[in-house]
Amino acid sequence: MAKHLKLQNSESVVVAAAAQIYSAYIAAGRVADGSEDQWMTRSIKEAIKIAMATDDAIISDDEIETKPF
């Protein structure tokens, strides 16, 4: 049976960042045959760390509470 992914927007952003990080490791020749899973896991963790640091550093419009006048 085929599995279908249904990612939330924030998950999609992290996937895109992780894919860029992982592809950079591949391009740099860091990913040896048989170590792909380790490098993917590392890339995902780094993408999450970047996303969390960004979330901590930026207050978006949706996070601001407004009080009626």
Secondary structure, DSSP 8 states (H G I E B T S, - for coil): --------HHHHHHHHHHHHHHHHHHHTT---TT-HHHHHHHHHHHHHHHHHHHHHH---GGG------
